[in-house]
Amino acid sequence: MLFERRLREGIASGTITAALRRWRRPQVVAGRQYRTGAGLVEMSSVEPVNPPDLTPRDARAAGFPNVAAMLADLGGPPDGQLYLLRFHRVDGPDPRAALAADDHLDGAGVAAIDLRLARLDHASPRGPGPQPPSR
């Protein structure tokens, strides 16, 4: 999830715990973890909101001095719905980094990938993709 650079220190320290976004449909899901420029966060809630319902507390939680500043900083499609996102920082390393660092693939893993690629080739209107070198 993208956050402005000026907010990353607050996200990393845990002092920023909310964000306001304007989307046509939600782009994040409560309960899931997302990478940011400041580490991992877990979404606690993703709720539609109207501007009059926003509070000074919401603005401070999002790193703004007041609601007007938070709304002035808002991007997104003009016809989009406002969503108030609440999240918390997740301690520890990103589990995807460990997966990316593990380059060991046993025979069963290779066979599973071959099967998935064969299904994709079969479903493709252009036929099989480039073939890997023989093993």
N, CA, C and O atoms as CSV, one atom per row, in Angstrom:
chain,resi,resn,atom,element,x,y,z
A,1,MET,N,N,0.848,-1.167,0.000
A,1,MET,CA,C,0.000,0.000,0.000
A,1,MET,C,C,0.893,1.229,0.000
A,1,MET,O,O,1.889,1.283,0.721
A,2,LEU,N,N,0.538,2.200,-0.800
A,2,LEU,CA,C,1.366,3.386,-0.930
A,2,LEU,C,C,0.969,4.461,0.076
A,2,LEU,O,O,-0.207,4.787,0.239
A,3,PHE,N,N,1.974,4.995,0.737
A,3,PHE,CA,C,1.814,6.129,1.634
A,3,PHE,C,C,2.861,7.161,1.268
A,3,PHE,O,O,3.956,6.815,0.825
A,4,GLU,N,N,2.526,8.429,1.453
A,4,GLU,CA,C,3.483,9.486,1.192
A,4,GLU,C,C,4.688,9.309,2.107
A,4,GLU,O,O,4.566,8.811,3.226
A,5,ARG,N,N,5.837,9.720,1.621
A,5,ARG,CA,C,7.070,9.606,2.408
A,5,ARG,C,C,6.948,10.252,3.780
A,5,ARG,O,O,7.464,9.729,4.767
A,6,ARG,N,N,6.269,11.382,3.839
A,6,ARG,CA,C,6.172,12.111,5.098
A,6,ARG,C,C,5.417,11.330,6.171
A,6,ARG,O,O,5.533,11.642,7.356
A,7,LEU,N,N,4.651,10.325,5.775
A,7,LEU,CA,C,3.882,9.531,6.738
A,7,LEU,C,C,4.600,8.266,7.185
A,7,LEU,O,O,4.186,7.641,8.161
A,8,ARG,N,N,5.656,7.879,6.501
A,8,ARG,CA,C,6.276,6.571,6.751
A,8,ARG,C,C,6.870,6.448,8.148
A,8,ARG,O,O,6.777,5.389,8.768
A,9,GLU,N,N,7.474,7.507,8.643
A,9,GLU,CA,C,8.049,7.435,9.993
A,9,GLU,C,C,6.948,7.191,11.028
A,9,GLU,O,O,7.125,6.399,11.954
A,10,GLY,N,N,5.818,7.871,10.868
A,10,GLY,CA,C,4.691,7.673,11.784
A,10,GLY,C,C,4.092,6.284,11.682
A,10,GLY,O,O,3.653,5.725,12.687
A,11,ILE,N,N,4.069,5.722,10.489
A,11,ILE,CA,C,3.567,4.353,10.321
A,11,ILE,C,C,4.525,3.379,10.998
A,11,ILE,O,O,4.100,2.464,11.703
A,12,ALA,N,N,5.833,3.586,10.775
A,12,ALA,CA,C,6.834,2.698,11.367
A,12,ALA,C,C,6.809,2.773,12.894
A,12,ALA,O,O,7.024,1.762,13.563
A,13,SER,N,N,6.551,3.948,13.448
A,13,SER,CA,C,6.532,4.098,14.906
A,13,SER,C,C,5.190,3.705,15.512
A,13,SER,O,O,5.082,3.533,16.726
A,14,GLY,N,N,4.170,3.563,14.674
A,14,GLY,CA,C,2.846,3.191,15.168
A,14,GLY,C,C,1.983,4.372,15.552
A,14,GLY,O,O,0.893,4.176,16.091
A,15,THR,N,N,2.432,5.608,15.294
A,15,THR,CA,C,1.616,6.771,15.637
A,15,THR,C,C,0.588,7.093,14.559
A,15,THR,O,O,-0.404,7.766,14.839
A,16,ILE,N,N,0.805,6.629,13.338
A,16,ILE,CA,C,-0.196,6.787,12.273
A,16,ILE,C,C,-0.879,5.442,12.093
A,16,ILE,O,O,-0.246,4.436,11.771
A,17,THR,N,N,-2.193,5.452,12.310
A,17,THR,CA,C,-2.962,4.200,12.312
A,17,THR,C,C,-4.214,4.267,11.450
A,17,THR,O,O,-5.089,3.407,11.551
A,18,ALA,N,N,-4.300,5.290,10.602
A,18,ALA,CA,C,-5.479,5.434,9.744
A,18,ALA,C,C,-5.084,6.097,8.439
A,18,ALA,O,O,-4.043,6.747,8.340
A,19,ALA,N,N,-5.933,5.919,7.441
A,19,ALA,CA,C,-5.743,6.577,6.148
A,19,ALA,C,C,-7.117,6.777,5.532
A,19,ALA,O,O,-8.043,6.001,5.769
A,20,LEU,N,N,-7.230,7.826,4.741
A,20,LEU,CA,C,-8.458,8.091,4.015
A,20,LEU,C,C,-8.157,7.916,2.531
A,20,LEU,O,O,-7.181,8.471,2.024
A,21,ARG,N,N,-8.979,7.158,1.843
A,21,ARG,CA,C,-8.793,6.916,0.423
A,21,ARG,C,C,-10.125,7.106,-0.299
A,21,ARG,O,O,-11.191,6.879,0.273
A,22,ARG,N,N,-10.049,7.529,-1.571
A,22,ARG,CA,C,-11.238,7.630,-2.418
A,22,ARG,C,C,-11.062,6.601,-3.531
A,22,ARG,O,O,-10.164,6.714,-4.366
A,23,TRP,N,N,-11.929,5.605,-3.524
A,23,TRP,CA,C,-11.867,4.516,-4.491
A,23,TRP,C,C,-13.258,4.231,-5.039
A,23,TRP,O,O,-14.267,4.522,-4.397
A,24,ARG,N,N,-13.292,3.662,-6.230
A,24,ARG,CA,C,-14.576,3.192,-6.767
A,24,ARG,C,C,-15.013,1.910,-6.050
A,24,ARG,O,O,-16.203,1.643,-5.880
A,25,ARG,N,N,-14.018,1.135,-5.639
A,25,ARG,CA,C,-14.281,-0.067,-4.823
A,25,ARG,C,C,-13.074,-0.236,-3.908
A,25,ARG,O,O,-11.979,0.206,-4.255
A,26,PRO,N,N,-13.247,-0.859,-2.760
A,26,PRO,CA,C,-12.119,-1.000,-1.827
A,26,PRO,C,C,-10.939,-1.729,-2.473
A,26,PRO,O,O,-11.122,-2.705,-3.200
A,27,GLN,N,N,-9.744,-1.248,-2.200
A,27,GLN,CA,C,-8.526,-1.834,-2.752
A,27,GLN,C,C,-7.761,-2.651,-1.716
A,27,GLN,O,O,-6.737,-3.253,-2.038
A,28,VAL,N,N,-8.244,-2.678,-0.482
A,28,VAL,CA,C,-7.644,-3.471,0.574
A,28,VAL,C,C,-8.755,-4.188,1.325
A,28,VAL,O,O,-9.928,-3.832,1.208
A,29,VAL,N,N,-8.378,-5.202,2.098
A,29,VAL,CA,C,-9.347,-6.031,2.818
A,29,VAL,C,C,-8.952,-6.081,4.284
A,29,VAL,O,O,-7.785,-6.290,4.614
A,30,ALA,N,N,-9.926,-5.889,5.160
A,30,ALA,CA,C,-9.666,-5.986,6.598
A,30,ALA,C,C,-9.145,-7.380,6.933
A,30,ALA,O,O,-9.643,-8.384,6.423
A,31,GLY,N,N,-8.140,-7.423,7.793
A,31,GLY,CA,C,-7.553,-8.694,8.217
A,31,GLY,C,C,-6.335,-9.104,7.409
A,31,GLY,O,O,-5.622,-10.026,7.805
A,32,ARG,N,N,-6.080,-8.449,6.293
A,32,ARG,CA,C,-4.914,-8.800,5.467
A,32,ARG,C,C,-3.748,-7.866,5.760
A,32,ARG,O,O,-3.924,-6.743,6.234
A,33,GLN,N,N,-2.557,-8.363,5.465
A,33,GLN,CA,C,-1.335,-7.581,5.659
A,33,GLN,C,C,-0.882,-6.999,4.326
A,33,GLN,O,O,-1.037,-7.609,3.269
A,34,TYR,N,N,-0.311,-5.786,4.413
A,34,TYR,CA,C,0.160,-5.084,3.220
A,34,TYR,C,C,1.537,-4.498,3.484
A,34,TYR,O,O,1.823,-4.007,4.576
A,35,ARG,N,N,2.382,-4.559,2.464
A,35,ARG,CA,C,3.693,-3.929,2.542
A,35,ARG,C,C,3.545,-2.444,2.287
A,35,ARG,O,O,2.765,-2.016,1.436
A,36,THR,N,N,4.304,-1.668,3.036
A,36,THR,CA,C,4.364,-0.221,2.825
A,36,THR,C,C,5.838,0.147,2.751
A,36,THR,O,O,6.703,-0.709,2.939
A,37,GLY,N,N,6.127,1.394,2.482
A,37,GLY,CA,C,7.504,1.855,2.516
A,37,GLY,C,C,8.063,1.876,3.925
A,37,GLY,O,O,9.248,2.144,4.127
A,38,ALA,N,N,7.207,1.592,4.907
A,38,ALA,CA,C,7.621,1.618,6.311
A,38,ALA,C,C,7.454,0.255,6.981
A,38,ALA,O,O,7.421,0.183,8.209
A,39,GLY,N,N,7.349,-0.814,6.217
A,39,GLY,CA,C,7.169,-2.148,6.781
A,39,GLY,C,C,5.764,-2.663,6.524
A,39,GLY,O,O,5.049,-2.170,5.652
A,40,LEU,N,N,5.386,-3.665,7.302
A,40,LEU,CA,C,4.071,-4.293,7.137
A,40,LEU,C,C,3.020,-3.630,8.021
A,40,LEU,O,O,3.303,-3.228,9.150
A,41,VAL,N,N,1.792,-3.523,7.484
A,41,VAL,CA,C,0.646,-3.123,8.287
A,41,VAL,C,C,-0.450,-4.156,8.071
A,41,VAL,O,O,-0.512,-4.804,7.026
A,42,GLU,N,N,-1.301,-4.301,9.059
A,42,GLU,CA,C,-2.475,-5.162,8.933
A,42,GLU,C,C,-3.710,-4.282,9.017
A,42,GLU,O,O,-3.848,-3.478,9.939
A,43,MET,N,N,-4.607,-4.440,8.050
A,43,MET,CA,C,-5.836,-3.654,8.030
A,43,MET,C,C,-6.785,-4.158,9.107
A,43,MET,O,O,-7.130,-5.339,9.144
A,44,SER,N,N,-7.197,-3.259,9.973
A,44,SER,CA,C,-8.177,-3.601,11.007
A,44,SER,C,C,-9.597,-3.407,10.477
A,44,SER,O,O,-10.487,-4.212,10.749
A,45,SER,N,N,-9.797,-2.316,9.707
A,45,SER,CA,C,-11.125,-2.071,9.146
A,45,SER,C,C,-11.014,-1.229,7.883
A,45,SER,O,O,-10.071,-0.456,7.707
A,46,VAL,N,N,-11.993,-1.398,7.017
A,46,VAL,CA,C,-12.113,-0.636,5.775
A,46,VAL,C,C,-13.588,-0.252,5.688
A,46,VAL,O,O,-14.434,-1.068,5.321
A,47,GLU,N,N,-13.882,1.009,6.033
A,47,GLU,CA,C,-15.272,1.430,6.148
A,47,GLU,C,C,-15.582,2.614,5.239
A,47,GLU,O,O,-14.812,3.573,5.195
A,48,PRO,N,N,-16.711,2.560,4.505
A,48,PRO,CA,C,-17.138,3.745,3.762
A,48,PRO,C,C,-17.463,4.859,4.755
A,48,PRO,O,O,-17.974,4.603,5.845
A,49,VAL,N,N,-17.163,6.090,4.366
A,49,VAL,CA,C,-17.391,7.210,5.269
A,49,VAL,C,C,-17.768,8.440,4.451
A,49,VAL,O,O,-17.380,8.557,3.289
A,50,ASN,N,N,-18.515,9.347,5.049
A,50,ASN,CA,C,-18.861,10.621,4.435
A,50,ASN,C,C,-18.055,11.716,5.127
A,50,ASN,O,O,-17.782,11.605,6.322
A,51,PRO,N,N,-17.668,12.769,4.409
A,51,PRO,CA,C,-16.838,13.818,5.015
A,51,PRO,C,C,-17.366,14.366,6.343
A,51,PRO,O,O,-16.567,14.577,7.255
A,52,PRO,N,N,-18.690,14.610,6.500
A,52,PRO,CA,C,-19.150,15.152,7.783
A,52,PRO,C,C,-18.952,14.198,8.963
A,52,PRO,O,O,-18.965,14.620,10.119
A,53,ASP,N,N,-18.768,12.904,8.662
A,53,ASP,CA,C,-18.593,11.915,9.730
A,53,ASP,C,C,-17.153,11.818,10.226
A,53,ASP,O,O,-16.899,11.194,11.256
A,54,LEU,N,N,-16.206,12.427,9.509
A,54,LEU,CA,C,-14.803,12.381,9.910
A,54,LEU,C,C,-14.575,13.291,11.109
A,54,LEU,O,O,-15.155,14.372,11.203
A,55,THR,N,N,-13.724,12.837,12.021
A,55,THR,CA,C,-13.470,13.580,13.259
A,55,THR,C,C,-12.028,14.079,13.301
A,55,THR,O,O,-11.178,13.577,12.565
A,56,PRO,N,N,-11.746,15.062,14.157
A,56,PRO,CA,C,-10.355,15.485,14.343
A,56,PRO,C,C,-9.453,14.319,14.764
A,56,PRO,O,O,-8.278,14.273,14.400
A,57,ARG,N,N,-10.000,13.398,15.516
A,57,ARG,CA,C,-9.227,12.210,15.933
A,57,ARG,C,C,-8.843,11.364,14.718
A,57,ARG,O,O,-7.723,10.858,14.645
A,58,ASP,N,N,-9.771,11.206,13.757
A,58,ASP,CA,C,-9.465,10.474,12.523
A,58,ASP,C,C,-8.318,11.157,11.776
A,58,ASP,O,O,-7.392,10.498,11.303
A,59,ALA,N,N,-8.393,12.487,11.679
A,59,ALA,CA,C,-7.351,13.244,10.966
A,59,ALA,C,C,-5.995,13.061,11.633
A,59,ALA,O,O,-5.003,12.816,10.948
A,60,ARG,N,N,-5.933,13.176,12.962
A,60,ARG,CA,C,-4.654,12.998,13.673
A,60,ARG,C,C,-4.124,11.577,13.502
A,60,ARG,O,O,-2.917,11.383,13.356
A,61,ALA,N,N,-5.011,10.583,13.519
A,61,ALA,CA,C,-4.586,9.184,13.340
A,61,ALA,C,C,-4.016,8.960,11.944
A,61,ALA,O,O,-3.223,8.042,11.736
A,62,ALA,N,N,-4.424,9.809,10.973
A,62,ALA,CA,C,-3.929,9.697,9.602
A,62,ALA,C,C,-2.737,10.619,9.342
A,62,ALA,O,O,-2.235,10.680,8.220
A,63,GLY,N,N,-2.279,11.341,10.382
A,63,GLY,CA,C,-1.098,12.192,10.241
A,63,GLY,C,C,-1.385,13.609,9.782
A,63,GLY,O,O,-0.493,14.285,9.270
A,64,PHE,N,N,-2.621,14.071,9.959
A,64,PHE,CA,C,-2.999,15.422,9.548
A,64,PHE,C,C,-3.419,16.237,10.763
A,64,PHE,O,O,-3.898,15.675,11.747
A,65,PRO,N,N,-3.245,17.563,10.706
A,65,PRO,CA,C,-3.621,18.392,11.860
A,65,PRO,C,C,-5.129,18.523,12.039
A,65,PRO,O,O,-5.606,18.752,13.150
A,66,ASN,N,N,-5.893,18.377,10.928
A,66,ASN,CA,C,-7.347,18.520,11.024
A,66,ASN,C,C,-8.012,17.844,9.824
A,66,ASN,O,O,-7.341,17.418,8.884
A,67,VAL,N,N,-9.328,17.756,9.874
A,67,VAL,CA,C,-10.094,17.081,8.823
A,67,VAL,C,C,-9.950,17.808,7.489
A,67,VAL,O,O,-9.847,17.167,6.443
A,68,ALA,N,N,-9.943,19.136,7.518
A,68,ALA,CA,C,-9.829,19.900,6.269
A,68,ALA,C,C,-8.524,19.575,5.553
A,68,ALA,O,O,-8.517,19.414,4.333
A,69,ALA,N,N,-7.432,19.477,6.281
A,69,ALA,CA,C,-6.134,19.143,5.674
A,69,ALA,C,C,-6.163,17.720,5.119
A,69,ALA,O,O,-5.599,17.460,4.056
A,70,MET,N,N,-6.804,16.810,5.819
A,70,MET,CA,C,-6.887,15.430,5.348
A,70,MET,C,C,-7.688,15.362,4.051
A,70,MET,O,O,-7.282,14.668,3.118
A,71,LEU,N,N,-8.807,16.061,3.973
A,71,LEU,CA,C,-9.624,16.062,2.766
A,71,LEU,C,C,-8.924,16.775,1.608
A,71,LEU,O,O,-9.071,16.375,0.454
A,72,ALA,N,N,-8.165,17.831,1.913
A,72,ALA,CA,C,-7.457,18.570,0.868
A,72,ALA,C,C,-6.363,17.724,0.224
A,72,ALA,O,O,-6.020,17.941,-0.938
A,73,ASP,N,N,-5.819,16.773,0.956
A,73,ASP,CA,C,-4.732,15.925,0.465
A,73,ASP,C,C,-5.240,14.714,-0.328
A,73,ASP,O,O,-4.451,13.959,-0.897
A,74,LEU,N,N,-6.539,14.542,-0.357
A,74,LEU,CA,C,-7.154,13.347,-0.923
A,74,LEU,C,C,-7.092,13.337,-2.447
A,74,LEU,O,O,-7.374,14.344,-3.097
A,75,GLY,N,N,-6.719,12.192,-3.006
A,75,GLY,CA,C,-6.737,11.991,-4.455
A,75,GLY,C,C,-7.822,11.002,-4.808
A,75,GLY,O,O,-8.784,10.823,-4.062
A,76,GLY,N,N,-7.664,10.367,-5.937
A,76,GLY,CA,C,-8.603,9.336,-6.354
A,76,GLY,C,C,-9.666,9.876,-7.284
A,76,GLY,O,O,-9.739,11.082,-7.521
A,77,PRO,N,N,-10.496,8.982,-7.814
A,77,PRO,CA,C,-11.522,9.401,-8.776
A,77,PRO,C,C,-12.574,10.284,-8.098
A,77,PRO,O,O,-13.028,9.967,-6.999
A,78,PRO,N,N,-12.965,11.389,-8.742
A,78,PRO,CA,C,-13.932,12.302,-8.128
A,78,PRO,C,C,-15.270,11.640,-7.798
A,78,PRO,O,O,-15.959,12.064,-6.871
A,79,ASP,N,N,-15.637,10.605,-8.551
A,79,ASP,CA,C,-16.904,9.929,-8.292
A,79,ASP,C,C,-16.747,8.744,-7.344
A,79,ASP,O,O,-17.689,7.976,-7.154
A,80,GLY,N,N,-15.557,8.589,-6.744
A,80,GLY,CA,C,-15.306,7.463,-5.856
A,80,GLY,C,C,-15.890,7.651,-4.466
A,80,GLY,O,O,-16.230,8.762,-4.059
A,81,GLN,N,N,-15.995,6.559,-3.760
A,81,GLN,CA,C,-16.464,6.522,-2.373
A,81,GLN,C,C,-15.271,6.771,-1.451
A,81,GLN,O,O,-14.165,6.307,-1.729
A,82,LEU,N,N,-15.488,7.501,-0.356
A,82,LEU,CA,C,-14.440,7.663,0.647
A,82,LEU,C,C,-14.425,6.438,1.561
A,82,LEU,O,O,-15.470,5.936,1.973
A,83,TYR,N,N,-13.210,5.970,1.866
A,83,TYR,CA,C,-13.035,4.849,2.787
A,83,TYR,C,C,-12.053,5.266,3.866
A,83,TYR,O,O,-10.984,5.803,3.578
A,84,LEU,N,N,-12.427,5.013,5.107
A,84,LEU,CA,C,-11.527,5.227,6.228
A,84,LEU,C,C,-10.905,3.882,6.570
A,84,LEU,O,O,-11.599,2.936,6.942
A,85,LEU,N,N,-9.595,3.813,6.439
A,85,LEU,CA,C,-8.859,2.583,6.708
A,85,LEU,C,C,-8.222,2.700,8.080
A,85,LEU,O,O,-7.602,3.715,8.398
A,86,ARG,N,N,-8.369,1.682,8.878
A,86,ARG,CA,C,-7.673,1.619,10.172
A,86,ARG,C,C,-6.736,0.426,10.107
A,86,ARG,O,O,-7.099,-0.641,9.612
A,87,PHE,N,N,-5.523,0.621,10.611
A,87,PHE,CA,C,-4.510,-0.419,10.518
A,87,PHE,C,C,-3.556,-0.313,11.696
A,87,PHE,O,O,-3.561,0.666,12.442
A,88,HIS,N,N,-2.741,-1.345,11.842
A,88,HIS,CA,C,-1.671,-1.315,12.844
A,88,HIS,C,C,-0.421,-1.927,12.230
A,88,HIS,O,O,-0.482,-2.787,11.351
A,89,ARG,N,N,0.703,-1.455,12.725
A,89,ARG,CA,C,1.996,-1.946,12.252
A,89,ARG,C,C,2.188,-3.386,12.715
A,89,ARG,O,O,1.792,-3.748,13.823
A,90,VAL,N,N,2.792,-4.196,11.868
A,90,VAL,CA,C,3.077,-5.593,12.204
A,90,VAL,C,C,4.572,-5.710,12.454
A,90,VAL,O,O,5.382,-5.370,11.592
A,91,ASP,N,N,4.931,-6.190,13.633
A,91,ASP,CA,C,6.348,-6.382,13.965
A,91,ASP,C,C,6.889,-7.625,13.273
A,91,ASP,O,O,6.149,-8.563,12.974
A,92,GLY,N,N,8.177,-7.613,13.030
A,92,GLY,CA,C,8.827,-8.786,12.465
A,92,GLY,C,C,9.070,-8.636,10.975
A,92,GLY,O,O,8.602,-7.692,10.338
A,93,PRO,N,N,9.811,-9.590,10.436
A,93,PRO,CA,C,10.158,-9.520,9.015
A,93,PRO,C,C,8.965,-9.865,8.125
A,93,PRO,O,O,8.020,-10.531,8.549
A,94,ASP,N,N,9.034,-9.405,6.915
A,94,ASP,CA,C,8.020,-9.713,5.917
A,94,ASP,C,C,8.172,-11.184,5.538
A,94,ASP,O,O,9.234,-11.569,5.047
A,95,PRO,N,N,7.147,-12.024,5.747
A,95,PRO,CA,C,7.279,-13.447,5.425
A,95,PRO,C,C,7.563,-13.706,3.948
A,95,PRO,O,O,8.115,-14.749,3.599
A,96,ARG,N,N,7.194,-12.774,3.085
A,96,ARG,CA,C,7.460,-12.953,1.657
A,96,ARG,C,C,8.948,-12.866,1.351
A,96,ARG,O,O,9.413,-13.451,0.373
A,97,ALA,N,N,9.707,-12.134,2.183
A,97,ALA,CA,C,11.151,-12.043,1.972
A,97,ALA,C,C,11.789,-13.416,2.181
A,97,ALA,O,O,12.680,-13.807,1.427
A,98,ALA,N,N,11.334,-14.155,3.208
A,98,ALA,CA,C,11.867,-15.496,3.446
A,98,ALA,C,C,11.517,-16.439,2.298
A,98,ALA,O,O,12.344,-17.252,1.884
A,99,LEU,N,N,10.296,-16.330,1.787
A,99,LEU,CA,C,9.904,-17.174,0.658
A,99,LEU,C,C,10.737,-16.852,-0.577
A,99,LEU,O,O,11.159,-17.756,-1.298
A,100,ALA,N,N,10.972,-15.581,-0.818
A,100,ALA,CA,C,11.755,-15.181,-1.989
A,100,ALA,C,C,13.198,-15.649,-1.882
A,100,ALA,O,O,13.834,-15.938,-2.896
A,101,ALA,N,N,13.716,-15.726,-0.666
A,101,ALA,CA,C,15.105,-16.133,-0.472
A,101,ALA,C,C,15.299,-17.645,-0.597
A,101,ALA,O,O,16.424,-18.116,-0.767
A,102,ASP,N,N,14.208,-18.403,-0.513
A,102,ASP,CA,C,14.296,-19.862,-0.591
A,102,ASP,C,C,14.201,-20.290,-2.057
A,102,ASP,O,O,13.123,-20.269,-2.650
A,103,ASP,N,N,15.342,-20.678,-2.633
A,103,ASP,CA,C,15.341,-21.063,-4.045
A,103,ASP,C,C,15.355,-22.581,-4.233
A,103,ASP,O,O,15.553,-23.061,-5.348
A,104,HIS,N,N,15.147,-23.332,-3.163
A,104,HIS,CA,C,15.132,-24.785,-3.278
A,104,HIS,C,C,13.758,-25.236,-3.759
A,104,HIS,O,O,12.735,-24.847,-3.195
A,105,LEU,N,N,13.742,-26.050,-4.790
A,105,LEU,CA,C,12.504,-26.581,-5.336
A,105,LEU,C,C,12.708,-28.070,-5.573
A,105,LEU,O,O,13.559,-28.473,-6.366
A,106,ASP,N,N,11.919,-28.881,-4.878
A,106,ASP,CA,C,12.064,-30.328,-5.039
A,106,ASP,C,C,11.273,-30.799,-6.264
A,106,ASP,O,O,10.624,-30.000,-6.940
A,107,GLY,N,N,11.335,-32.080,-6.536
A,107,GLY,CA,C,10.671,-32.661,-7.705
A,107,GLY,C,C,9.175,-32.427,-7.708
A,107,GLY,O,O,8.590,-32.178,-8.763
A,108,ALA,N,N,8.539,-32.504,-6.538
A,108,ALA,CA,C,7.091,-32.288,-6.463
A,108,ALA,C,C,6.752,-30.836,-6.804
A,108,ALA,O,O,5.750,-30.565,-7.465
A,109,GLY,N,N,7.588,-29.914,-6.353
A,109,GLY,CA,C,7.366,-28.501,-6.670
A,109,GLY,C,C,7.503,-28.231,-8.152
A,109,GLY,O,O,6.710,-27.484,-8.726
A,110,VAL,N,N,8.511,-28.837,-8.781
A,110,VAL,CA,C,8.711,-28.673,-10.225
A,110,VAL,C,C,7.523,-29.273,-10.977
A,110,VAL,O,O,7.029,-28.674,-11.932
A,111,ALA,N,N,7.069,-30.439,-10.555
A,111,ALA,CA,C,5.931,-31.084,-11.229
A,111,ALA,C,C,4.670,-30.223,-11.101
A,111,ALA,O,O,3.895,-30.128,-12.053
A,112,ALA,N,N,4.455,-29.598,-9.946
A,112,ALA,CA,C,3.276,-28.745,-9.753
A,112,ALA,C,C,3.337,-27.531,-10.681
A,112,ALA,O,O,2.324,-27.137,-11.259
A,113,ILE,N,N,4.513,-26.946,-10.820
A,113,ILE,CA,C,4.666,-25.797,-11.723
A,113,ILE,C,C,4.452,-26.221,-13.170
A,113,ILE,O,O,3.783,-25.523,-13.932
A,114,ASP,N,N,5.019,-27.364,-13.551
A,114,ASP,CA,C,4.835,-27.871,-14.921
A,114,ASP,C,C,3.357,-28.090,-15.235
A,114,ASP,O,O,2.899,-27.769,-16.332
A,115,LEU,N,N,2.614,-28.632,-14.279
A,115,LEU,CA,C,1.188,-28.879,-14.466
A,115,LEU,C,C,0.432,-27.558,-14.653
A,115,LEU,O,O,-0.421,-27.452,-15.534
A,116,ARG,N,N,0.738,-26.564,-13.835
A,116,ARG,CA,C,0.073,-25.266,-13.953
A,116,ARG,C,C,0.399,-24.606,-15.294
A,116,ARG,O,O,-0.481,-24.032,-15.935
A,117,LEU,N,N,1.655,-24.687,-15.713
A,117,LEU,CA,C,2.043,-24.110,-17.003
A,117,LEU,C,C,1.347,-24.821,-18.158
A,117,LEU,O,O,0.929,-24.182,-19.123
A,118,ALA,N,N,1.223,-26.145,-18.060
A,118,ALA,CA,C,0.536,-26.898,-19.118
A,118,ALA,C,C,-0.930,-26.471,-19.216
A,118,ALA,O,O,-1.473,-26.358,-20.315
A,119,ARG,N,N,-1.565,-26.235,-18.075
A,119,ARG,CA,C,-2.958,-25.778,-18.080
A,119,ARG,C,C,-3.059,-24.396,-18.727
A,119,ARG,O,O,-3.972,-24.142,-19.513
A,120,LEU,N,N,-2.125,-23.510,-18.398
A,120,LEU,CA,C,-2.121,-22.176,-18.997
A,120,LEU,C,C,-1.901,-22.259,-20.502
A,120,LEU,O,O,-2.582,-21.576,-21.267
A,121,ASP,N,N,-0.955,-23.089,-20.930
A,121,ASP,CA,C,-0.698,-23.263,-22.359
A,121,ASP,C,C,-1.941,-23.766,-23.084
A,121,ASP,O,O,-2.280,-23.289,-24.167
A,122,HIS,N,N,-2.616,-24.736,-22.471
A,122,HIS,CA,C,-3.807,-25.318,-23.079
A,122,HIS,C,C,-4.928,-24.280,-23.204
A,122,HIS,O,O,-5.664,-24.284,-24.191
A,123,ALA,N,N,-5.064,-23.397,-22.214
A,123,ALA,CA,C,-6.141,-22.407,-22.205
A,123,ALA,C,C,-5.816,-21.177,-23.037
A,123,ALA,O,O,-6.715,-20.394,-23.345
A,124,SER,N,N,-4.566,-20.988,-23.408
A,124,SER,CA,C,-4.160,-19.791,-24.135
A,124,SER,C,C,-4.640,-19.824,-25.577
A,124,SER,O,O,-4.477,-20.840,-26.252
A,125,PRO,N,N,-5.231,-18.735,-26.065
A,125,PRO,CA,C,-5.645,-18.693,-27.479
A,125,PRO,C,C,-4.448,-18.648,-28.427
A,125,PRO,O,O,-4.603,-18.920,-29.618
A,126,ARG,N,N,-3.259,-18.311,-27.925
A,126,ARG,CA,C,-2.057,-18.252,-28.764
A,126,ARG,C,C,-1.233,-19.530,-28.679
A,126,ARG,O,O,-0.199,-19.643,-29.338
A,127,GLY,N,N,-1.670,-20.477,-27.888
A,127,GLY,CA,C,-0.909,-21.720,-27.759
A,127,GLY,C,C,0.158,-21.631,-26.689
A,127,GLY,O,O,0.183,-20.689,-25.896
A,128,PRO,N,N,1.043,-22.620,-26.670
A,128,PRO,CA,C,2.073,-22.668,-25.638
A,128,PRO,C,C,3.016,-21.478,-25.667
A,128,PRO,O,O,3.321,-20.931,-26.726
A,129,GLY,N,N,3.469,-21.090,-24.490
A,129,GLY,CA,C,4.457,-20.024,-24.378
A,129,GLY,C,C,5.849,-20.578,-24.631
A,129,GLY,O,O,5.991,-21.740,-25.013
A,130,PRO,N,N,6.880,-19.764,-24.422
A,130,PRO,CA,C,8.257,-20.235,-24.636
A,130,PRO,C,C,8.541,-21.442,-23.747
A,130,PRO,O,O,8.128,-21.490,-22.588
A,131,GLN,N,N,9.232,-22.385,-24.295
A,131,GLN,CA,C,9.530,-23.597,-23.564
A,131,GLN,C,C,10.829,-23.428,-22.758
A,131,GLN,O,O,11.806,-22.866,-23.253
A,132,PRO,N,N,10.824,-23.922,-21.514
A,132,PRO,CA,C,12.053,-23.828,-20.706
A,132,PRO,C,C,13.120,-24.770,-21.235
A,132,PRO,O,O,12.803,-25.724,-21.946
A,133,PRO,N,N,14.371,-24.521,-20.902
A,133,PRO,CA,C,15.426,-25.449,-21.328
A,133,PRO,C,C,15.188,-26.822,-20.716
A,133,PRO,O,O,14.622,-26.928,-19.628
A,134,SER,N,N,15.615,-27.866,-21.402
A,134,SER,CA,C,15.414,-29.224,-20.871
A,134,SER,C,C,16.258,-29.431,-19.632
A,134,SER,O,O,17.353,-28.891,-19.472
A,135,ARG,N,N,15.679,-30.249,-18.764
A,135,ARG,CA,C,16.364,-30.534,-17.486
A,135,ARG,C,C,17.125,-31.804,-17.579
A,135,ARG,O,O,17.765,-32.212,-16.610
